[in-house]
Amino acid sequence: MRPIQMVDTHSQYLAIKSEVDTAIHDVLDSAAYINGKAVQQFTQSLGQYLNVKHTIPCANGTDALQIAMMALGLEPGDEVITPSFTYIATTEVVALLKLTPVFVEVDPHTFCIDPASVRKAITPKTKAIVPVHLYGHAAPMEAIMAIAKEFNLYVIEDNAQAIGCDYTFSDGTTKKTGTIGTIGATSFYPSKNLGAYGDGGAIFTNDDQLAHQMKMIANHGQQKRYYHEVVGCNSRLDSIQAAVLNIKLKKLDEYNAARQKVAAFYNHAFANHPAVITPFVASYSTHVYHQYTLQLKGVNRDELVAYLAAHQIPSMIYYPVPGHRQDMFAAFGLKEMVLPITDELTNSVISLPIHTEMNKEQLNYICLNVLNFLNK
């Protein structure tokens, strides 16, 4: 049996090696390493795939969130509502810009931001909501957008884990996650569903003025070279990464389908087991399974992790410490916040290997060992 990995980027590369190698050599031959033809092609193709008016590539997903908040003109002290149960980048940029993070609860089934909790957290200082499409499942965007409209708030979608996910509104219309809010942001970190071979990110919007502002911010605040209109940063997607992403974007739906097939295998194996809860999929969302995450019931998680590791099966805890309990936010006095669902999830979730190159032998082996531990 081939060794099991959480993400097997090498095997995925081997399947597209000739295309990737040719594309990279084309960039090397062109010597257009920054904003070359490959970047322009990828920007256009990604915008078409998502059906969004403006796509702005950048250096990474964290920059994408930061640039979005800078473009909205948020000022120190402005409050930004976000789930505590997410990767730290979502709220790290809030603190970096001297904004105030306001952590709220998540839905116990989808693990995504809870609209009722958002509504309760709104104050006169609230300026934006950052829903996270966690693990590949869409946040409840229709409800979030309704709240945002009611209180005149911006919505910045953190789509780093859910590119390709479809959201269906109550009227039957469908949009890709990342294209529903005021601005969407994503990451092309190598382990993502659409992953580069290094860092990369992108920002999306249908607002012409915001797109103009974000392009300037990402390029040192300039529209014309050496004429800097606003304070910006240096955040670019390089041509080699764009060349790789051009190839992989064409396969994104295929990649997501492969992940869904793995998830279906796991779901069947663990169906109705009293010690685990398999991932929930809401009626409004597809699930692209950036992670396959179980919730354990009455199980010693550390012992399960150790048992799997002893059988050469990796696993991960996403995420063991919620945002409101992180030391980096100690100045905000948040550690005593009561977010029982979030705290329960941080103590009970475990993610199993999932990627596009998994085979039935590996899946059978993983499921057998998980069940052996649960049933002993």
C-alpha positions in Angstrom: 0.0 0.0 0.0 1.2 3.5 -0.8 2.0 5.5 2.3 -0.9 7.5 3.5 -0.6 11.3 3.7 -3.0 14.0 4.8 -2.4 15.7 1.4 -0.5 14.0 -1.4 0.6 16.9 -3.6 3.4 14.9 -5.2 1.1 12.2 -6.6 -1.2 14.9 -7.9 1.8 16.6 -9.6 2.8 13.3 -11.2 -0.6 13.1 -12.9 -0.2 16.5 -14.5 3.7 16.5 -14.7 4.1 17.1 -18.4 1.6 20.0 -18.5 3.1 21.6 -15.4 6.7 21.2 -16.5 6.0 22.7 -19.9 4.1 25.6 -18.4 6.9 26.4 -15.9 9.5 26.2 -18.7 7.4 28.6 -20.8 7.5 31.1 -17.9 11.3 30.7 -17.6 11.7 31.2 -21.3 9.6 34.3 -21.2 11.5 35.8 -18.3 8.2 37.5 -17.3 8.3 36.3 -13.7 6.0 39.0 -12.2 2.6 39.8 -13.8 3.4 37.8 -16.9 1.1 36.2 -19.4 0.3 33.3 -17.1 -0.9 35.6 -14.4 -3.2 37.5 -16.8 -4.5 34.2 -18.2 -5.2 32.8 -14.7 -6.9 35.9 -13.5 -9.3 35.9 -16.4 -10.0 32.2 -16.2 -10.6 32.2 -12.5 -13.0 35.1 -12.9 -14.9 33.2 -15.5 -15.0 30.1 -13.4 -16.4 32.0 -10.4 -18.6 34.3 -12.6 -17.3 37.3 -10.7 -16.6 40.7 -12.3 -13.2 41.4 -10.8 -10.4 39.1 -9.7 -7.2 40.5 -8.2 -4.4 38.0 -7.6 -2.1 38.5 -4.7 0.7 36.8 -2.7 -1.3 34.7 -0.3 -4.7 34.3 1.4 -3.7 36.4 4.5 -2.8 39.3 2.2 -6.1 38.8 0.4 -8.0 39.4 3.7 -5.8 42.3 4.7 -6.1 44.1 1.3 -9.9 43.6 1.4 -10.1 45.3 4.9 -7.8 48.1 3.8 -9.8 48.8 0.7 -13.0 49.1 2.7 -11.5 51.9 4.7 -11.9 50.3 8.1 -10.3 52.4 10.8 -8.7 51.5 14.2 -11.4 50.5 16.7 -13.9 49.4 14.1 -15.4 46.1 15.0 -15.2 43.1 12.7 -17.4 40.0 13.5 -15.9 36.6 12.8 -16.1 33.1 14.1 -13.6 32.0 16.8 -13.5 28.5 15.3 -11.3 29.1 12.3 -7.7 29.4 11.2 -5.9 32.4 12.9 -5.3 34.2 9.6 -9.0 35.2 9.5 -8.6 37.4 12.6 -4.9 38.0 12.6 -5.3 40.7 10.0 -8.1 42.3 12.0 -5.6 42.8 14.9 -2.8 43.8 12.5 -4.9 46.7 11.2 -5.8 47.7 14.8 -9.4 46.8 14.3 -11.3 45.0 17.0 -12.1 41.3 16.6 -15.5 40.3 17.8 -15.7 36.5 18.1 -19.0 34.7 17.7 -20.4 31.2 17.8 -20.7 28.7 15.0 -23.4 26.3 14.0 -22.8 22.9 15.7 -23.6 21.0 12.5 -21.9 23.0 9.7 -19.1 24.5 11.9 -19.7 27.8 10.1 -20.7 31.2 11.6 -24.1 31.3 13.3 -26.3 34.2 12.1 -28.1 34.5 15.4 -24.8 35.0 17.2 -23.8 37.6 14.6 -26.9 39.6 15.2 -26.4 39.6 18.9 -22.8 40.9 18.5 -23.6 44.0 16.4 -22.9 47.3 18.0 -22.6 50.9 16.7 -18.9 50.2 16.1 -19.5 47.1 13.9 -18.4 47.6 10.3 -17.9 44.2 8.8 -18.7 40.5 9.1 -16.2 37.8 8.0 -17.9 34.5 7.4 -15.6 31.5 6.9 -16.6 28.7 4.6 -14.9 26.2 6.9 -13.6 22.8 5.8 -15.2 23.3 2.4 -18.8 23.9 3.4 -20.5 27.2 2.8 -21.5 29.6 5.6 -25.2 30.6 5.6 -24.7 33.5 3.3 -28.3 34.4 2.6 -28.9 35.1 6.3 -25.6 36.8 6.7 -26.2 39.1 3.7 -29.7 40.0 5.1 -28.2 41.0 8.4 -25.4 43.0 6.6 -28.0 44.8 4.6 -30.1 45.6 7.6 -27.2 47.1 9.6 -25.3 48.5 6.6 -22.3 46.2 7.1 -19.6 44.9 4.7 -19.2 41.2 4.2 -15.8 39.7 3.5 -16.0 36.0 2.7 -13.0 33.9 3.7 -13.1 31.3 1.0 -9.7 29.8 1.5 -11.1 26.3 2.2 -14.1 26.2 -0.1 -13.2 27.3 -3.7 -15.6 25.6 -6.1 -18.3 25.3 -3.5 -21.8 26.2 -4.7 -24.3 28.1 -2.6 -28.0 27.8 -3.5 -30.3 30.7 -2.4 -34.0 30.2 -1.4 -35.1 31.4 -4.8 -33.1 28.6 -6.5 -30.3 30.7 -7.8 -26.7 29.5 -7.3 -23.4 31.3 -6.8 -19.9 30.2 -6.0 -18.7 30.9 -2.5 -16.4 33.9 -2.5 -18.6 35.9 -4.9 -21.6 36.6 -2.6 -20.3 39.2 -0.2 -18.9 42.6 -0.7 -15.5 41.0 -1.2 -14.3 37.4 -1.3 -10.7 36.2 -0.4 -9.0 32.9 -1.0 -5.7 31.1 -0.7 -3.7 28.9 -3.1 -1.5 27.4 -0.4 -0.3 24.0 -1.8 -2.7 21.9 0.3 -5.8 23.8 -0.8 -8.3 22.3 -3.2 -6.8 24.7 -5.8 -3.2 24.7 -4.6 -0.1 26.3 -6.1 3.4 25.1 -5.6 4.1 27.9 -3.2 2.1 30.7 -1.8 -0.6 32.6 -3.6 -4.0 34.2 -3.1 -6.8 36.1 -4.8 -9.5 38.6 -4.0 -13.0 38.9 -5.7 -15.6 41.6 -6.0 -18.4 42.8 -8.3 -17.8 46.4 -7.2 -15.8 48.4 -9.7 -14.5 51.0 -7.2 -13.4 48.4 -4.6 -11.6 46.4 -7.4 -9.7 49.6 -8.4 -8.8 50.3 -4.8 -7.6 46.7 -4.1 -5.5 46.6 -7.2 -3.7 49.8 -6.1 -3.3 48.6 -2.5 -1.7 45.3 -3.7 0.7 47.2 -5.9 2.3 49.7 -3.4 -0.8 51.9 -3.5 0.0 53.0 -7.1 -2.0 53.0 -10.3 0.7 54.8 -12.3 4.3 53.7 -11.6 6.0 55.8 -8.9 2.8 57.8 -8.2 1.4 56.4 -4.9 -2.1 57.4 -4.2 -2.7 55.4 -1.0 -0.7 53.4 1.5 -0.5 49.9 0.1 1.6 46.8 0.2 3.6 44.5 -2.1 1.4 41.4 -2.8 1.7 39.7 -6.1 1.0 36.2 -7.5 4.1 35.3 -9.4 4.0 33.9 -13.0 5.2 30.4 -12.1 2.5 29.9 -9.5 -0.1 31.2 -12.0 1.1 28.8 -14.6 0.6 25.9 -12.3 -2.8 27.2 -11.2 -3.9 27.7 -14.8 -3.5 23.9 -15.3 -5.1 22.9 -12.0 -8.1 25.3 -12.3 -9.2 23.2 -15.3 -9.3 20.2 -13.0 -10.8 21.9 -10.0 -14.3 20.4 -10.4 -12.6 17.0 -11.0 -10.5 17.4 -7.9 -13.5 18.4 -5.7 -15.5 15.4 -7.0 -12.6 13.1 -6.0 -12.7 14.6 -2.5 -16.5 14.1 -2.4 -16.0 10.5 -3.4 -13.5 10.0 -0.5 -15.9 11.7 1.9 -18.8 9.4 0.7 -16.6 6.4 1.5 -15.9 7.6 5.0 -19.5 8.5 5.6 -20.6 5.0 4.6 -18.0 3.4 6.8 -18.9 5.5 9.9 -22.6 5.8 9.3 -24.7 5.6 12.5 -21.7 4.8 14.7 -22.5 6.2 18.2 -19.0 7.5 18.8 -18.7 9.8 15.8 -20.7 12.4 13.9 -19.9 12.6 10.2 -19.8 15.9 8.3 -23.2 17.6 7.8 -24.2 19.1 4.5 -26.8 21.8 4.6 -29.5 22.0 1.8 -28.1 25.3 0.6 -24.5 24.1 0.2 -22.4 21.6 -1.6 -19.3 20.4 0.3 -15.9 20.3 -1.4 -14.1 18.7 1.6 -11.0 20.7 2.1 -11.0 18.7 5.3 -12.9 15.6 6.3 -13.7 16.3 9.9 -15.4 14.0 12.4 -16.8 15.0 15.7 -16.0 12.5 18.4 -18.5 11.5 21.2 -17.1 10.0 24.4 -13.8 9.2 22.7 -10.3 10.1 24.0 -9.0 12.0 21.0 -5.4 12.0 21.9 -5.5 8.2 22.2 -7.1 7.9 18.8 -4.5 10.2 17.2 -1.7 8.1 18.8 -3.3 4.9 17.7 -3.6 6.0 14.1 -0.1 7.3 14.1 1.1 3.9 15.3 -0.5 2.5 12.3 1.0 5.0 9.9 -2.2 7.0 9.5 -1.9 10.8 9.9 -4.6 12.9 11.4 -5.0 16.6 12.3 -6.9 18.7 14.7 -8.3 21.8 13.0 -8.3 23.8 15.3 -7.2 22.9 18.9 -7.3 26.5 20.2 -10.1 28.9 19.2 -9.4 32.5 18.3 -10.8 34.0 21.5 -8.4 31.9 23.6 -5.3 32.7 21.7 -2.6 34.6 23.5 -2.2 37.1 20.7 -5.6 38.5 21.5 -5.0 38.7 25.3 -5.2 42.5 25.2 -8.8 42.3 24.2 -9.7 40.3 27.4 -11.5 37.6 25.4 -10.3 34.4 27.1 -13.3 34.4 29.5 -15.8 34.5 26.6 -18.5 31.9 26.7 -18.7 30.1 23.4 -19.7 26.6 24.4 -20.1 25.1 20.9 -16.7 26.4 19.8 -15.1 25.1 22.9 -16.7 21.7 22.4 -15.6 21.5 18.8 -12.0 22.4 19.6 -12.0 19.4 22.0 -13.8 16.9 19.9 -13.0 17.3 16.1 -10.5 15.2 14.2 -9.7 15.4 10.5 -8.8 12.3 8.5 -6.7 12.2 5.3 -8.5 13.4 2.3 -7.1 14.4 -1.1 -7.5 13.7 -4.8 -5.1 10.7 -5.1 -6.5 8.4 -2.4 -7.3 4.8 -3.4 -9.7 2.2 -2.0 -6.9 0.3 -0.3 -5.9 3.3 1.7 -9.4 4.2 2.6 -10.3 0.7 3.7 -7.2 0.6 5.9 -8.0 4.0 7.5 -11.6 3.1 8.2 -10.7 -0.4 9.6 -8.3 1.2 12.0 -10.6 4.0 13.1 -13.4 1.5 13.7 -11.0 -0.9 15.5 -10.2 1.8 17.9 -13.8 3.0 18.4 -15.0 -0.5 19.0 -12.4 -1.8 21.4 
